[in-house]
Amino acid sequence: HSSGHNQSHALQRLVEQLKLEASVERIMVSQAAAELQQYCMQNACKDALLVGVPAGSNPFLEPRSCILL
C-alpha cells in the first residue's frame, strides 16, 4: 500500500524533526528574559519607537505642501 509507505515516511520525518528539536540547547526563561531586557536597554537609544525618527530621514513622511487659495 502506498498510503502505508507515505505514513511511514511522514513518521520518519516527524522523528527526525523531534530529534532536531530535542538537541536544541535550552536556557531558563528567567535567563532569556534577563538577556532580552539587557538587549532592549542597550539598544533603546536606537529604537525609533522610543526616540522617534528625525523628520529629515523619515522616508514615510509625506512632503508638506502649503497651497494658498
All heavy atoms as TSV, in Angstrom:
chain	resi	resn	atom	element	x	y	z
A	1	HIS	N	N	0.832	-1.186	0.000
A	1	HIS	CA	C	0.000	0.000	0.000
A	1	HIS	C	C	0.880	1.254	0.000
A	1	HIS	O	O	1.783	1.373	0.809
A	1	HIS	CB	C	-0.891	0.032	1.239
A	1	HIS	CG	C	-1.975	-0.991	1.205
A	1	HIS	ND1	N	-1.769	-2.313	0.895
A	1	HIS	CD2	C	-3.292	-0.871	1.469
A	1	HIS	CE1	C	-2.917	-2.954	0.963
A	1	HIS	NE2	N	-3.861	-2.099	1.319
A	2	SER	N	N	0.531	2.160	-0.901
A	2	SER	CA	C	1.321	3.385	-0.948
A	2	SER	C	C	0.983	4.297	0.223
A	2	SER	O	O	1.817	5.068	0.672
A	2	SER	CB	C	1.101	4.112	-2.281
A	2	SER	OG	O	-0.238	4.548	-2.373
A	3	SER	N	N	-0.262	4.220	0.740
A	3	SER	CA	C	-0.619	5.085	1.872
A	3	SER	C	C	0.164	4.687	3.113
A	3	SER	O	O	0.566	5.534	3.898
A	3	SER	CB	C	-2.131	5.030	2.142
A	3	SER	OG	O	-2.496	3.721	2.548
A	4	GLY	N	N	0.408	3.400	3.288
A	4	GLY	CA	C	1.215	2.928	4.418
A	4	GLY	C	C	2.645	3.405	4.298
A	4	GLY	O	O	3.265	3.781	5.285
A	5	HIS	N	N	3.165	3.383	3.075
A	5	HIS	CA	C	4.527	3.856	2.827
A	5	HIS	C	C	4.629	5.349	3.109
A	5	HIS	O	O	5.594	5.811	3.733
A	5	HIS	CB	C	4.940	3.558	1.381
A	5	HIS	CG	C	6.319	4.028	1.047
A	5	HIS	ND1	N	7.452	3.447	1.561
A	5	HIS	CD2	C	6.746	5.047	0.254
A	5	HIS	CE1	C	8.518	4.087	1.104
A	5	HIS	NE2	N	8.107	5.061	0.309
A	6	ASN	N	N	3.606	6.106	2.656
A	6	ASN	CA	C	3.598	7.553	2.883
A	6	ASN	C	C	3.522	7.861	4.377
A	6	ASN	O	O	4.191	8.772	4.854
A	6	ASN	CB	C	2.409	8.210	2.165
A	6	ASN	CG	C	2.617	8.273	0.654
A	6	ASN	OD1	O	3.733	8.084	0.172
A	6	ASN	ND2	N	1.552	8.515	-0.077
A	7	GLN	N	N	2.716	7.085	5.097
A	7	GLN	CA	C	2.577	7.305	6.541
A	7	GLN	C	C	3.907	7.002	7.242
A	7	GLN	O	O	4.330	7.739	8.131
A	7	GLN	CB	C	1.457	6.423	7.101
A	7	GLN	CG	C	1.102	6.767	8.525
A	7	GLN	CD	C	-0.083	5.965	9.036
A	7	GLN	OE1	O	-0.563	5.057	8.374
A	7	GLN	NE2	N	-0.545	6.308	10.222
A	8	SER	N	N	4.553	5.937	6.807
A	8	SER	CA	C	5.841	5.567	7.381
A	8	SER	C	C	6.868	6.676	7.130
A	8	SER	O	O	7.638	7.044	8.021
A	8	SER	CB	C	6.328	4.257	6.763
A	8	SER	OG	O	7.650	3.994	7.141
A	9	HIS	N	N	6.849	7.226	5.931
A	9	HIS	CA	C	7.777	8.303	5.574
A	9	HIS	C	C	7.490	9.561	6.407
A	9	HIS	O	O	8.409	10.229	6.867
A	9	HIS	CB	C	7.657	8.605	4.074
A	9	HIS	CG	C	8.740	9.487	3.556
A	9	HIS	ND1	N	10.066	9.117	3.529
A	9	HIS	CD2	C	8.692	10.758	3.062
A	9	HIS	CE1	C	10.789	10.102	3.038
A	9	HIS	NE2	N	9.982	11.112	2.753
A	10	ALA	N	N	6.182	9.850	6.589
A	10	ALA	CA	C	5.796	11.024	7.383
A	10	ALA	C	C	6.245	10.860	8.833
A	10	ALA	O	O	6.739	11.804	9.451
A	10	ALA	CB	C	4.284	11.232	7.310
A	11	LEU	N	N	6.097	9.651	9.378
A	11	LEU	CA	C	6.521	9.390	10.753
A	11	LEU	C	C	8.034	9.503	10.881
A	11	LEU	O	O	8.535	10.004	11.889
A	11	LEU	CB	C	6.046	8.002	11.208
A	11	LEU	CG	C	4.547	7.875	11.478
A	11	LEU	CD1	C	4.180	6.421	11.747
A	11	LEU	CD2	C	4.119	8.761	12.635
A	12	GLN	N	N	8.735	9.047	9.864
A	12	GLN	CA	C	10.195	9.139	9.866
A	12	GLN	C	C	10.633	10.608	9.898
A	12	GLN	O	O	11.540	10.983	10.647
A	12	GLN	CB	C	10.743	8.460	8.609
A	12	GLN	CG	C	12.108	7.874	8.784
A	12	GLN	CD	C	12.482	6.979	7.605
A	12	GLN	OE1	O	11.714	6.827	6.657
A	12	GLN	NE2	N	13.661	6.399	7.652
A	13	ARG	N	N	9.966	11.434	9.102
A	13	ARG	CA	C	10.268	12.869	9.079
A	13	ARG	C	C	9.956	13.497	10.437
A	13	ARG	O	O	10.693	14.349	10.923
A	13	ARG	CB	C	9.461	13.576	7.979
A	13	ARG	CG	C	10.068	13.402	6.596
A	13	ARG	CD	C	9.591	14.486	5.642
A	13	ARG	NE	N	8.172	14.767	5.774
A	13	ARG	CZ	C	7.243	14.407	4.892
A	13	ARG	NH1	N	7.564	13.746	3.823
A	13	ARG	NH2	N	5.978	14.711	5.088
A	14	LEU	N	N	8.851	13.063	11.047
A	14	LEU	CA	C	8.471	13.579	12.357
A	14	LEU	C	C	9.530	13.230	13.399
A	14	LEU	O	O	9.919	14.070	14.210
A	14	LEU	CB	C	7.104	13.006	12.764
A	14	LEU	CG	C	6.574	13.421	14.136
A	14	LEU	CD1	C	6.357	14.928	14.218
A	14	LEU	CD2	C	5.291	12.690	14.466
A	15	VAL	N	N	10.003	12.000	13.373
A	15	VAL	CA	C	11.041	11.562	14.315
A	15	VAL	C	C	12.307	12.392	14.121
A	15	VAL	O	O	12.922	12.833	15.097
A	15	VAL	CB	C	11.331	10.048	14.155
A	15	VAL	CG1	C	12.591	9.658	14.915
A	15	VAL	CG2	C	10.151	9.232	14.638
A	16	GLU	N	N	12.692	12.624	12.868
A	16	GLU	CA	C	13.879	13.444	12.593
A	16	GLU	C	C	13.701	14.860	13.140
A	16	GLU	O	O	14.611	15.422	13.733
A	16	GLU	CB	C	14.161	13.493	11.086
A	16	GLU	CG	C	14.647	12.186	10.500
A	16	GLU	CD	C	15.929	11.673	11.148
A	16	GLU	OE1	O	16.842	12.491	11.378
A	16	GLU	OE2	O	16.013	10.465	11.423
A	17	GLN	N	N	12.497	15.411	12.951
A	17	GLN	CA	C	12.210	16.759	13.443
A	17	GLN	C	C	12.280	16.787	14.971
A	17	GLN	O	O	12.847	17.707	15.555
A	17	GLN	CB	C	10.822	17.208	12.962
A	17	GLN	CG	C	10.419	18.596	13.428
A	17	GLN	CD	C	11.314	19.692	12.876
A	17	GLN	OE1	O	11.819	19.608	11.770
A	17	GLN	NE2	N	11.514	20.739	13.666
A	18	LEU	N	N	11.715	15.787	15.619
A	18	LEU	CA	C	11.736	15.726	17.085
A	18	LEU	C	C	13.162	15.575	17.617
A	18	LEU	O	O	13.514	16.171	18.633
A	18	LEU	CB	C	10.846	14.576	17.588
A	18	LEU	CG	C	9.346	14.788	17.397
A	18	LEU	CD1	C	8.584	13.519	17.768
A	18	LEU	CD2	C	8.841	15.961	18.213
A	19	LYS	N	N	13.989	14.784	16.911
A	19	LYS	CA	C	15.392	14.634	17.312
A	19	LYS	C	C	16.101	15.983	17.233
A	19	LYS	O	O	16.890	16.345	18.110
A	19	LYS	CB	C	16.104	13.627	16.408
A	19	LYS	CG	C	15.815	12.177	16.728
A	19	LYS	CD	C	16.597	11.279	15.773
A	19	LYS	CE	C	16.288	9.816	15.999
A	19	LYS	NZ	N	16.962	8.961	14.999
A	20	LEU	N	N	15.800	16.701	16.149
A	20	LEU	CA	C	16.404	18.018	15.950
A	20	LEU	C	C	15.992	18.957	17.080
A	20	LEU	O	O	16.829	19.652	17.666
A	20	LEU	CB	C	15.958	18.584	14.591
A	20	LEU	CG	C	16.576	19.902	14.154
A	20	LEU	CD1	C	18.046	19.717	13.816
A	20	LEU	CD2	C	15.836	20.447	12.949
A	21	GLU	N	N	14.700	18.974	17.406
A	21	GLU	CA	C	14.211	19.850	18.463
A	21	GLU	C	C	14.762	19.451	19.823
A	21	GLU	O	O	15.028	20.304	20.673
A	21	GLU	CB	C	12.677	19.848	18.473
A	21	GLU	CG	C	12.080	20.546	17.263
A	21	GLU	CD	C	10.577	20.471	17.211
A	21	GLU	OE1	O	9.948	20.196	18.257
A	21	GLU	OE2	O	10.011	20.696	16.127
A	22	ALA	N	N	14.934	18.156	20.049
A	22	ALA	CA	C	15.445	17.677	21.330
A	22	ALA	C	C	16.901	18.080	21.525
A	22	ALA	O	O	17.364	18.243	22.659
A	22	ALA	CB	C	15.292	16.161	21.420
A	23	SER	N	N	17.630	18.254	20.412
A	23	SER	CA	C	19.055	18.580	20.513
A	23	SER	C	C	19.311	20.081	20.681
A	23	SER	O	O	20.433	20.491	20.919
A	23	SER	CB	C	19.794	18.072	19.272
A	23	SER	OG	O	19.399	18.824	18.134
A	24	VAL	N	N	18.246	20.892	20.561
A	24	VAL	CA	C	18.406	22.340	20.697
A	24	VAL	C	C	18.755	22.680	22.145
A	24	VAL	O	O	18.137	22.185	23.081
A	24	VAL	CB	C	17.099	23.064	20.285
A	24	VAL	CG1	C	17.176	24.547	20.633
A	24	VAL	CG2	C	16.840	22.881	18.802
A	25	GLU	N	N	19.765	23.519	22.306
A	25	GLU	CA	C	20.191	23.921	23.651
A	25	GLU	C	C	19.130	24.824	24.262
A	25	GLU	O	O	18.639	25.747	23.626
A	25	GLU	CB	C	21.527	24.674	23.578
A	25	GLU	CG	C	22.100	25.015	24.932
A	25	GLU	CD	C	23.382	25.834	24.837
A	25	GLU	OE1	O	24.006	25.824	23.762
A	25	GLU	OE2	O	23.721	26.468	25.828
A	26	ARG	N	N	18.770	24.540	25.492
A	26	ARG	CA	C	17.734	25.322	26.150
A	26	ARG	C	C	18.317	26.132	27.298
A	26	ARG	O	O	19.278	25.718	27.926
A	26	ARG	CB	C	16.643	24.387	26.682
A	26	ARG	CG	C	15.782	23.831	25.568
A	26	ARG	CD	C	14.940	22.653	26.027
A	26	ARG	NE	N	13.959	22.272	25.035
A	26	ARG	CZ	C	14.235	21.673	23.886
A	26	ARG	NH1	N	15.480	21.382	23.589
A	26	ARG	NH2	N	13.279	21.363	23.043
A	27	ILE	N	N	17.688	27.285	27.549
A	27	ILE	CA	C	18.080	28.097	28.708
A	27	ILE	C	C	16.816	28.388	29.504
A	27	ILE	O	O	15.693	28.295	28.986
A	27	ILE	CB	C	18.778	29.414	28.293
A	27	ILE	CG1	C	17.858	30.294	27.453
A	27	ILE	CG2	C	20.085	29.142	27.584
A	27	ILE	CD1	C	18.418	31.679	27.176
A	28	MET	N	N	17.002	28.757	30.763
A	28	MET	CA	C	15.853	29.053	31.616
A	28	MET	C	C	15.166	30.329	31.154
A	28	MET	O	O	15.811	31.244	30.632
A	28	MET	CB	C	16.301	29.192	33.069
A	28	MET	CG	C	16.800	27.892	33.665
A	28	MET	SD	S	17.392	28.084	35.355
A	28	MET	CE	C	15.860	28.462	36.194
A	29	VAL	N	N	13.852	30.390	31.345
A	29	VAL	CA	C	13.073	31.558	30.930
A	29	VAL	C	C	13.594	32.816	31.618
A	29	VAL	O	O	13.691	33.877	30.996
A	29	VAL	CB	C	11.574	31.348	31.251
A	29	VAL	CG1	C	10.776	32.619	30.993
A	29	VAL	CG2	C	11.015	30.195	30.423
A	30	SER	N	N	13.957	32.693	32.896
A	30	SER	CA	C	14.454	33.858	33.630
A	30	SER	C	C	15.730	34.404	32.986
A	30	SER	O	O	15.927	35.619	32.903
A	30	SER	CB	C	14.705	33.502	35.094
A	30	SER	OG	O	15.578	32.388	35.187
A	31	GLN	N	N	16.588	33.496	32.513
A	31	GLN	CA	C	17.827	33.924	31.856
A	31	GLN	C	C	17.514	34.586	30.519
A	31	GLN	O	O	18.076	35.629	30.179
A	31	GLN	CB	C	18.757	32.720	31.652
A	31	GLN	CG	C	20.099	33.096	31.034
A	31	GLN	CD	C	20.952	31.891	30.685
A	31	GLN	OE1	O	20.694	30.784	31.145
A	31	GLN	NE2	N	21.960	32.096	29.870
A	32	ALA	N	N	16.596	33.984	29.771
A	32	ALA	CA	C	16.216	34.548	28.479
A	32	ALA	C	C	15.602	35.932	28.663
A	32	ALA	O	O	15.906	36.863	27.916
A	32	ALA	CB	C	15.223	33.626	27.768
A	33	ALA	N	N	14.761	36.077	29.689
A	33	ALA	CA	C	14.113	37.368	29.952
A	33	ALA	C	C	15.151	38.415	30.338
A	33	ALA	O	O	15.076	39.567	29.886
A	33	ALA	CB	C	13.073	37.209	31.056
A	34	ALA	N	N	16.116	38.028	31.167
A	34	ALA	CA	C	17.155	38.965	31.594
A	34	ALA	C	C	17.990	39.417	30.398
A	34	ALA	O	O	18.305	40.610	30.251
A	34	ALA	CB	C	18.042	38.315	32.650
A	35	GLU	N	N	18.335	38.469	29.505
A	35	GLU	CA	C	19.137	38.813	28.318
A	35	GLU	C	C	18.345	39.708	27.378
A	35	GLU	O	O	18.892	40.649	26.794
A	35	GLU	CB	C	19.586	37.536	27.606
A	35	GLU	CG	C	20.646	36.773	28.383
A	35	GLU	CD	C	21.056	35.477	27.704
A	35	GLU	OE1	O	20.686	35.242	26.541
A	35	GLU	OE2	O	21.766	34.682	28.348
A	36	LEU	N	N	17.053	39.426	27.244
A	36	LEU	CA	C	16.200	40.235	26.373
A	36	LEU	C	C	16.077	41.651	26.919
A	36	LEU	O	O	16.179	42.629	26.177
A	36	LEU	CB	C	14.821	39.578	26.261
A	36	LEU	CG	C	13.815	40.209	25.303
A	36	LEU	CD1	C	14.373	40.238	23.883
A	36	LEU	CD2	C	12.509	39.438	25.331
A	37	GLN	N	N	15.907	41.755	28.234
A	37	GLN	CA	C	15.799	43.064	28.875
A	37	GLN	C	C	17.100	43.855	28.699
A	37	GLN	O	O	17.075	45.044	28.371
A	37	GLN	CB	C	15.480	42.870	30.355
A	37	GLN	CG	C	15.157	44.155	31.074
A	37	GLN	CD	C	14.746	43.919	32.517
A	37	GLN	OE1	O	14.970	42.848	33.068
A	37	GLN	NE2	N	14.147	44.917	33.128
A	38	GLN	N	N	18.229	43.177	28.874
A	38	GLN	CA	C	19.532	43.821	28.720
A	38	GLN	C	C	19.708	44.306	27.282
A	38	GLN	O	O	20.162	45.435	27.045
A	38	GLN	CB	C	20.629	42.819	29.083
A	38	GLN	CG	C	22.028	43.408	29.050
A	38	GLN	CD	C	23.103	42.371	29.379
A	38	GLN	OE1	O	22.819	41.186	29.497
A	38	GLN	NE2	N	24.324	42.819	29.526
A	39	TYR	N	N	19.333	43.484	26.311
A	39	TYR	CA	C	19.436	43.854	24.899
A	39	TYR	C	C	18.585	45.094	24.610
A	39	TYR	O	O	19.028	46.018	23.931
A	39	TYR	CB	C	18.985	42.678	24.022
A	39	TYR	CG	C	18.957	43.008	22.555
A	39	TYR	CD1	C	20.111	42.930	21.778
A	39	TYR	CD2	C	17.776	43.418	21.932
A	39	TYR	CE1	C	20.089	43.249	20.434
A	39	TYR	CE2	C	17.744	43.736	20.594
A	39	TYR	CZ	C	18.900	43.654	19.844
A	39	TYR	OH	O	18.875	43.974	18.514
A	40	CYS	N	N	17.366	45.105	25.157
A	40	CYS	CA	C	16.465	46.244	24.924
A	40	CYS	C	C	17.046	47.526	25.505
A	40	CYS	O	O	16.989	48.586	24.878
A	40	CYS	CB	C	15.091	45.963	25.532
A	40	CYS	SG	S	14.178	44.688	24.649
A	41	MET	N	N	17.610	47.419	26.719
A	41	MET	CA	C	18.199	48.598	27.365
A	41	MET	C	C	19.396	49.123	26.570
A	41	MET	O	O	19.551	50.329	26.393
A	41	MET	CB	C	18.646	48.264	28.789
A	41	MET	CG	C	17.517	47.890	29.716
A	41	MET	SD	S	16.318	49.225	29.882
A	41	MET	CE	C	15.622	48.860	31.464
A	42	GLN	N	N	20.205	48.205	26.068
A	42	GLN	CA	C	21.406	48.604	25.317
A	42	GLN	C	C	21.046	49.263	23.988
A	42	GLN	O	O	21.781	50.110	23.495
A	42	GLN	CB	C	22.296	47.383	25.052
A	42	GLN	CG	C	23.029	46.887	26.289
A	42	GLN	CD	C	23.757	45.572	26.037
A	42	GLN	OE1	O	23.518	44.895	25.049
A	42	GLN	NE2	N	24.631	45.201	26.960
A	43	ASN	N	N	19.907	48.866	23.407
A	43	ASN	CA	C	19.549	49.374	22.083
A	43	ASN	C	C	18.426	50.399	22.108
A	43	ASN	O	O	17.948	50.811	21.055
A	43	ASN	CB	C	19.174	48.202	21.168
A	43	ASN	CG	C	20.380	47.332	20.855
A	43	ASN	OD1	O	21.204	47.680	20.028
A	43	ASN	ND2	N	20.510	46.212	21.546
A	44	ALA	N	N	18.021	50.816	23.315
A	44	ALA	CA	C	16.909	51.763	23.430
A	44	ALA	C	C	17.204	53.073	22.714
A	44	ALA	O	O	16.312	53.688	22.130
A	44	ALA	CB	C	16.585	52.016	24.901
A	45	CYS	N	N	18.474	53.499	22.728
A	45	CYS	CA	C	18.824	54.782	22.108
A	45	CYS	C	C	18.679	54.739	20.586
A	45	CYS	O	O	18.610	55.787	19.942
A	45	CYS	CB	C	20.248	55.179	22.487
A	45	CYS	SG	S	21.485	53.966	21.979
A	46	LYS	N	N	18.626	53.533	20.018
A	46	LYS	CA	C	18.498	53.407	18.557
A	46	LYS	C	C	17.075	53.027	18.141
A	46	LYS	O	O	16.803	52.826	16.964
A	46	LYS	CB	C	19.446	52.325	18.037
A	46	LYS	CG	C	20.899	52.562	18.341
A	46	LYS	CD	C	21.730	51.406	17.825
A	46	LYS	CE	C	22.718	50.945	18.881
A	46	LYS	NZ	N	23.292	49.661	18.622
A	47	ASP	N	N	16.159	52.889	19.125
A	47	ASP	CA	C	14.809	52.411	18.842
A	47	ASP	C	C	13.924	53.566	18.390
A	47	ASP	O	O	13.622	54.468	19.158
A	47	ASP	CB	C	14.228	51.757	20.100
A	47	ASP	CG	C	12.948	50.986	19.812
A	47	ASP	OD1	O	12.199	51.403	18.906
A	47	ASP	OD2	O	12.696	49.982	20.491
A	48	ALA	N	N	13.509	53.522	17.138
A	48	ALA	CA	C	12.705	54.609	16.572
A	48	ALA	C	C	11.367	54.765	17.299
A	48	ALA	O	O	10.803	55.859	17.343
A	48	ALA	CB	C	12.459	54.359	15.088
A	49	LEU	N	N	10.857	53.675	17.887
A	49	LEU	CA	C	9.590	53.774	18.598
A	49	LEU	C	C	9.748	54.526	19.921
A	49	LEU	O	O	8.780	55.059	20.446
A	49	LEU	CB	C	9.013	52.369	18.870
A	49	LEU	CG	C	8.591	51.585	17.629
A	49	LEU	CD1	C	8.167	50.185	18.015
A	49	LEU	CD2	C	7.477	52.293	16.891
A	50	LEU	N	N	10.961	54.557	20.455
A	50	LEU	CA	C	11.204	55.261	21.720
A	50	LEU	C	C	11.712	56.677	21.505
A	50	LEU	O	O	11.300	57.601	22.198
A	50	LEU	CB	C	12.224	54.477	22.569
A	50	LEU	CG	C	11.785	53.097	23.047
A	50	LEU	CD1	C	12.928	52.415	23.785
A	50	LEU	CD2	C	10.560	53.201	23.945
A	51	VAL	N	N	12.629	56.843	20.560
A	51	VAL	CA	C	13.269	58.157	20.388
A	51	VAL	C	C	12.721	58.939	19.200
A	51	VAL	O	O	13.051	60.104	19.028
A	51	VAL	CB	C	14.807	58.009	20.246
A	51	VAL	CG1	C	15.404	57.414	21.503
A	51	VAL	CG2	C	15.180	57.167	19.038
A	52	GLY	N	N	11.889	58.305	18.389
A	52	GLY	CA	C	11.339	58.986	17.219
A	52	GLY	C	C	12.314	58.976	16.053
A	52	GLY	O	O	13.458	58.553	16.178
A	53	VAL	N	N	11.816	59.418	14.926
A	53	VAL	CA	C	12.631	59.455	13.713
A	53	VAL	C	C	12.779	60.911	13.299
A	53	VAL	O	O	11.794	61.630	13.205
A	53	VAL	CB	C	11.929	58.665	12.571
A	53	VAL	CG1	C	12.745	58.733	11.285
A	53	VAL	CG2	C	11.704	57.227	12.983
A	54	PRO	N	N	14.012	61.365	13.062
A	54	PRO	CA	C	14.184	62.748	12.601
A	54	PRO	C	C	13.412	62.974	11.301
A	54	PRO	O	O	13.435	62.125	10.408
A	54	PRO	CB	C	15.692	62.866	12.357
A	54	PRO	CG	C	16.310	61.718	13.086
A	54	PRO	CD	C	15.265	60.645	13.180
A	55	ALA	N	N	12.718	64.093	11.210
A	55	ALA	CA	C	11.854	64.361	10.046
A	55	ALA	C	C	12.623	64.273	8.734
A	55	ALA	O	O	12.101	63.801	7.729
A	55	ALA	CB	C	11.202	65.733	10.183
A	56	GLY	N	N	13.877	64.694	8.747
A	56	GLY	CA	C	14.654	64.705	7.510
A	56	GLY	C	C	14.977	63.317	6.984
A	56	GLY	O	O	15.168	63.131	5.789
A	57	SER	N	N	15.047	62.326	7.872
A	57	SER	CA	C	15.440	60.990	7.416
A	57	SER	C	C	14.274	60.005	7.411
A	57	SER	O	O	14.474	58.818	7.293
A	57	SER	CB	C	16.553	60.440	8.320
A	57	SER	OG	O	16.054	60.252	9.636
A	58	ASN	N	N	13.047	60.512	7.543
A	58	ASN	CA	C	11.883	59.631	7.544
A	58	ASN	C	C	11.378	59.442	6.119
A	58	ASN	O	O	10.791	60.345	5.535
A	58	ASN	CB	C	10.774	60.223	8.420
A	58	ASN	CG	C	9.602	59.276	8.578
A	58	ASN	OD1	O	9.502	58.280	7.879
A	58	ASN	ND2	N	8.709	59.608	9.502
A	59	PRO	N	N	11.591	58.239	5.538
A	59	PRO	CA	C	11.182	58.024	4.144
A	59	PRO	C	C	9.664	57.949	3.984
A	59	PRO	O	O	9.149	58.039	2.884
A	59	PRO	CB	C	11.820	56.674	3.790
A	59	PRO	CG	C	11.969	55.980	5.099
A	59	PRO	CD	C	12.184	57.043	6.133
A	60	PHE	N	N	8.917	57.793	5.101
A	60	PHE	CA	C	7.470	57.637	5.008
A	60	PHE	C	C	6.723	58.951	5.211
A	60	PHE	O	O	5.516	59.017	5.064
A	60	PHE	CB	C	6.986	56.613	6.043
A	60	PHE	CG	C	7.619	55.266	5.856
A	60	PHE	CD1	C	8.608	54.836	6.722
A	60	PHE	CD2	C	7.249	54.446	4.810
A	60	PHE	CE1	C	9.210	53.612	6.554
A	60	PHE	CE2	C	7.848	53.206	4.624
A	60	PHE	CZ	C	8.835	52.781	5.503
A	61	LEU	N	N	7.460	60.000	5.549
A	61	LEU	CA	C	6.841	61.291	5.782
A	61	LEU	C	C	6.408	61.885	4.443
A	61	LEU	O	O	7.199	62.000	3.520
A	61	LEU	CB	C	7.849	62.227	6.469
A	61	LEU	CG	C	7.263	63.516	7.062
A	61	LEU	CD1	C	6.316	63.189	8.197
A	61	LEU	CD2	C	8.387	64.396	7.573
A	62	GLU	N	N	5.134	62.251	4.363
A	62	GLU	CA	C	4.655	62.826	3.109
A	62	GLU	C	C	5.175	64.262	3.002
A	62	GLU	O	O	5.195	64.988	3.985
A	62	GLU	CB	C	3.122	62.819	3.080
A	62	GLU	CG	C	2.551	61.414	2.981
A	62	GLU	CD	C	1.027	61.433	2.839
A	62	GLU	OE1	O	0.466	62.489	2.481
A	62	GLU	OE2	O	0.417	60.383	3.095
A	63	PRO	N	N	5.600	64.633	1.797
A	63	PRO	CA	C	6.097	66.016	1.642
A	63	PRO	C	C	4.958	67.011	1.901
A	63	PRO	O	O	3.828	66.807	1.460
A	63	PRO	CB	C	6.547	66.061	0.177
A	63	PRO	CG	C	5.936	64.874	-0.484
A	63	PRO	CD	C	5.624	63.884	0.576
A	64	ARG	N	N	5.292	68.030	2.677
A	64	ARG	CA	C	4.269	69.027	3.001
A	64	ARG	C	C	4.197	70.069	1.895
A	64	ARG	O	O	5.219	70.562	1.444
A	64	ARG	CB	C	4.599	69.698	4.330
A	64	ARG	CG	C	4.491	68.756	5.488
A	64	ARG	CD	C	4.680	69.484	6.794
A	64	ARG	NE	N	4.518	68.560	7.908
A	64	ARG	CZ	C	4.627	68.905	9.163
A	64	ARG	NH1	N	4.928	70.132	9.488
A	64	ARG	NH2	N	4.447	68.022	10.127
A	65	SER	N	N	3.002	70.356	1.504
A	65	SER	CA	C	2.836	71.427	0.532
A	65	SER	C	C	1.744	72.345	1.044
A	65	SER	O	O	0.685	71.906	1.459
A	65	SER	CB	C	2.475	70.853	-0.838
A	65	SER	OG	O	1.298	70.085	-0.746
A	66	CYS	N	N	2.023	73.599	1.014
A	66	CYS	CA	C	1.083	74.589	1.515
A	66	CYS	C	C	0.538	75.358	0.315
A	66	CYS	O	O	1.280	76.007	-0.411
A	66	CYS	CB	C	1.792	75.523	2.495
A	66	CYS	SG	S	0.675	76.722	3.215
A	67	ILE	N	N	-0.743	75.217	0.111
A	67	ILE	CA	C	-1.342	75.902	-1.041
A	67	ILE	C	C	-2.258	76.998	-0.523
A	67	ILE	O	O	-3.165	76.740	0.260
A	67	ILE	CB	C	-2.158	74.907	-1.901
A	67	ILE	CG1	C	-1.239	73.779	-2.397
A	67	ILE	CG2	C	-2.828	75.624	-3.060
A	67	ILE	CD1	C	-1.994	72.642	-3.048
A	68	LEU	N	N	-1.961	78.213	-0.913
A	68	LEU	CA	C	-2.799	79.344	-0.517
A	68	LEU	C	C	-3.788	79.630	-1.628
A	68	LEU	O	O	-3.413	79.776	-2.786
A	68	LEU	CB	C	-1.932	80.583	-0.262
A	68	LEU	CG	C	-0.944	80.473	0.907
A	68	LEU	CD1	C	-0.053	81.692	0.956
A	68	LEU	CD2	C	-1.688	80.300	2.220
A	69	LEU	N	N	-5.057	79.700	-1.275
A	69	LEU	CA	C	-6.063	79.981	-2.292
A	69	LEU	C	C	-6.387	81.454	-2.337
A	69	LEU	O	O	-6.478	82.122	-1.370
A	69	LEU	CB	C	-7.353	79.189	-1.997
A	69	LEU	CG	C	-7.181	77.678	-2.018
A	69	LEU	CD1	C	-8.456	76.987	-1.577
A	69	LEU	CD2	C	-6.797	77.198	-3.410
